Amino acid sequence: SCCFALQKPKSELVRTSLRLLTSSAYRLQSECRKALPMESSPSTDIQLVTQQVIQCAYDIAKAAKQLVTITTKENNN
């Protein structure tokens, strides 16, 4: 998949990374809100929420890394 990604125009890669970053940040906010005592319901599965928070944080880190990689390559060319 990395070879395919390198064939895309850089602007498209940036847009894709920014979309992932934005959607993951919204999801992270939503999942964290579910875990708050005042927002959570008795049926809230905290273990599932925790897994979702970890996944969102991973996606944010992944998108940020993609942006750094793209920017670094642009600056080196």
Secondary structure, DSSP 8 states (H G I E B T S, - for coil): -HHHHHHS-HHHHHHHHHHHHHHHHHHHHHHHHHHSTTT--TT--HHHHHHHHHHHHHHHHHHHHHHHHHHHHHHH-
